Amino acid sequence: MPLHTTQPLADQLRPKNLDEFIGQQHLVGPGKPLRLAVESKTLFSMIFWGPPGVGKTTLARILAKETDAEIHELSAVSAGKDDIKKIVGTNPSPGLVKKILFLDEIHRFNKAQQDFLLPYVESGILTLIGATTENPSFEVIAPLLSRCRVFVLNELSPDEIREVISRCLKTLETKMSKEATDWLVNMANGDARQAITMIDNAYTLYEKLTIDTLKSTLQNSFLRFDKKGEEHYNTISAFIKSMRASNVDAAVYYLARMVEAGEDPKFIARRMVIFASEDIGIANSSALLVANAVFEAVTKIGYPECAINLVHGVVYLAKSPKNRSAYDALQAARKDVKELGNLPIPLNIRNAVTDLMKDIGYHEGYEMYPEVDDYLPEKLKGKKYFKEIKNTVKK
């Protein structure tokens, strides 16, 4: 049995280089941008956009270490201008020491704070690495965003979570059954930090890892568990599912929980805009207009009054009929695109912009209003993506 240590398991396991890093091969694999940055010891400002527990902080630390840079970590939730001033120093100018500012939850920095940060990034005094779970296009001011490369980080695959679990077990010198591993992979939902923390908590308390001991960690409020992050995603999930079920009271309740917790109103409104097209769709196209109006209202007004705009929109969306046929059509078409690639487009609907194109049949036989209008590639002739379904709404 390994010696007990006060160091959290997550810190013990934290990768020290890209070769130890799990996931995000589109960024850290051979020939990929962050791998190239490390190999050339090149630093540039960037924003990591992705869900919790996928390695944003770890990547920032690896980049700092491998490029011989000094890293300063701040959370935008609690940091302000004075914290940035301390990092920059009394006589700010680009120096021999490369300074990285890792700003977690950069979307929590308001416009004035981002404006204050901009000159230091622009001049190269600071290299910014921002981390966010929100779309930076909406949350980061355009001048700052234009000086950063945005990298999208994906949730870890089940196999990658299994690899994380395997490293945990090796470090703890213990074992876990396949059933318990499968349960934890499902519970982690692509979040490595959640998997590691549950193992750490269960092993610390019980020195064995079973489904029961892992479950028990969720029932103990004193454990070192990211309750804020978990509650954040559990509540928005319950909120969306309540609107989907046309359960107005539940939707309003979960909205109230988010409002009272100080959840960013734009975060709530943005998901309402998505919901309007994904779940309501063509059953009530006005829902998208209402959701967009709510988003615009909360942007202009802010708390506390914008809660009234939110609940107005929530009741409307929850009571609207639901029809996912447009969303389902897109998903089915995307599946074929991914599996079959760019199939040849029929010649008669190609754009003939040169004589050569016309000679080889581009646009030939095209009719504006044909009786038969199967415009799909030959391999997909007759395929139906959009399927009419009956609108659904619970009274």
Secondary structure as the mmCIF struct_conf table of DSSP 4:
data_model
#
loop_
_struct_conf.conf_type_id
_struct_conf.id
_struct_conf.beg_label_comp_id
_struct_conf.beg_label_asym_id
_struct_conf.beg_label_seq_id
_struct_conf.end_label_comp_id
_struct_conf.end_label_asym_id
_struct_conf.end_label_seq_id
HELX_LH_PP_P HELX_LH_PP_P1 PRO A 2 HIS A 4
BEND BEND1 THR A 6 GLN A 7
HELX_RH_AL_P HELX_RH_AL_P1 LEU A 9 LEU A 13
BEND BEND2 LYS A 16 ASN A 17
HELX_RH_3T_P HELX_RH_3T_P1 LEU A 18 GLU A 20
BEND BEND3 GLY A 23 GLY A 23
HELX_RH_AL_P HELX_RH_AL_P2 GLN A 25 VAL A 28
BEND BEND4 GLY A 29 GLY A 29
TURN_TY1_P TURN_TY1_P1 PRO A 30 GLY A 31
BEND BEND5 LYS A 32 LYS A 32
HELX_RH_AL_P HELX_RH_AL_P3 PRO A 33 SER A 40
TURN_TY1_P TURN_TY1_P2 LYS A 41 LYS A 41
STRN STRN1 MET A 46 TRP A 49
TURN_TY1_P TURN_TY1_P3 PRO A 52 GLY A 53
BEND BEND6 VAL A 54 GLY A 55
HELX_RH_AL_P HELX_RH_AL_P4 LYS A 56 GLU A 66
TURN_TY1_P TURN_TY1_P4 THR A 67 ASP A 68
STRN STRN2 GLU A 70 SER A 75
TURN_TY1_P TURN_TY1_P5 ALA A 76 SER A 78
HELX_RH_AL_P HELX_RH_AL_P5 LYS A 81 VAL A 88
BEND BEND7 THR A 90 ASN A 91
BEND BEND8 LEU A 96 VAL A 97
STRN STRN3 LYS A 99 ASP A 104
TURN_TY1_P TURN_TY1_P6 GLU A 105 GLU A 105
HELX_RH_3T_P HELX_RH_3T_P2 ILE A 106 ARG A 108
BEND BEND9 PHE A 109 PHE A 109
HELX_RH_AL_P HELX_RH_AL_P6 LYS A 111 SER A 123
TURN_TY1_P TURN_TY1_P7 GLY A 124 GLY A 124
BEND BEND10 ILE A 125 LEU A 126
STRN STRN4 THR A 127 THR A 132
BEND BEND11 THR A 133 GLU A 134
HELX_RH_AL_P HELX_RH_AL_P7 PRO A 136 GLU A 139
BEND BEND12 VAL A 140 VAL A 140
HELX_RH_AL_P HELX_RH_AL_P8 ALA A 142 LEU A 145
TURN_TY1_P TURN_TY1_P8 SER A 146 ARG A 147
BEND BEND13 CYS A 148 CYS A 148
STRN STRN5 ARG A 149 VAL A 152
HELX_LH_PP_P HELX_LH_PP_P2 LEU A 153 SER A 157
HELX_RH_AL_P HELX_RH_AL_P9 PRO A 158 LEU A 172
TURN_TY1_P TURN_TY1_P9 GLU A 173 GLU A 173
STRN STRN6 MET A 176 MET A 176
HELX_RH_AL_P HELX_RH_AL_P10 LYS A 178 ALA A 188
TURN_TY1_P TURN_TY1_P10 ASN A 189 GLY A 190
HELX_RH_AL_P HELX_RH_AL_P11 ALA A 192 TYR A 206
BEND BEND14 GLU A 207 LYS A 208
STRN STRN7 LEU A 209 LEU A 209
HELX_RH_AL_P HELX_RH_AL_P12 ILE A 211 SER A 216
HELX_RH_3T_P HELX_RH_3T_P3 THR A 217 GLN A 219
TURN_TY1_P TURN_TY1_P11 SER A 221 PHE A 222
BEND BEND15 LEU A 223 ARG A 224
HELX_RH_AL_P HELX_RH_AL_P13 LYS A 227 ARG A 244
TURN_TY1_P TURN_TY1_P12 ALA A 245 SER A 246
HELX_RH_AL_P HELX_RH_AL_P14 VAL A 248 GLU A 260
TURN_TY1_P TURN_TY1_P13 ALA A 261 GLY A 262
HELX_RH_AL_P HELX_RH_AL_P15 PRO A 265 PHE A 275
HELX_RH_PI_P HELX_RH_PI_P1 ALA A 276 ILE A 280
HELX_RH_3T_P HELX_RH_3T_P4 GLY A 281 ALA A 283
TURN_TY1_P TURN_TY1_P14 SER A 285 SER A 285
HELX_RH_AL_P HELX_RH_AL_P16 SER A 286 ILE A 301
TURN_TY1_P TURN_TY1_P15 TYR A 303 GLU A 305
HELX_RH_AL_P HELX_RH_AL_P17 CYS A 306 LYS A 319
BEND BEND16 SER A 320 SER A 320
STRN STRN8 LYS A 322 LYS A 322
HELX_RH_AL_P HELX_RH_AL_P18 SER A 325 LEU A 340
BEND BEND17 ASN A 342 ASN A 342
HELX_LH_PP_P HELX_LH_PP_P3 LEU A 343 PRO A 346
HELX_RH_3T_P HELX_RH_3T_P5 LEU A 347 ILE A 349
BEND BEND18 ARG A 350 ARG A 350
BEND BEND19 THR A 354 THR A 354
HELX_RH_AL_P HELX_RH_AL_P19 ASP A 355 ASP A 359
TURN_TY1_P TURN_TY1_P16 ILE A 360 GLY A 365
BEND BEND20 MET A 368 TYR A 369
BEND BEND21 GLU A 371 VAL A 372
BEND BEND22 LEU A 376 LEU A 376
HELX_RH_3T_P HELX_RH_3T_P6 GLU A 378 LEU A 380
TURN_TY1_P TURN_TY1_P17 LYS A 381 GLY A 382
STRN STRN9 THR A 392 THR A 392
#
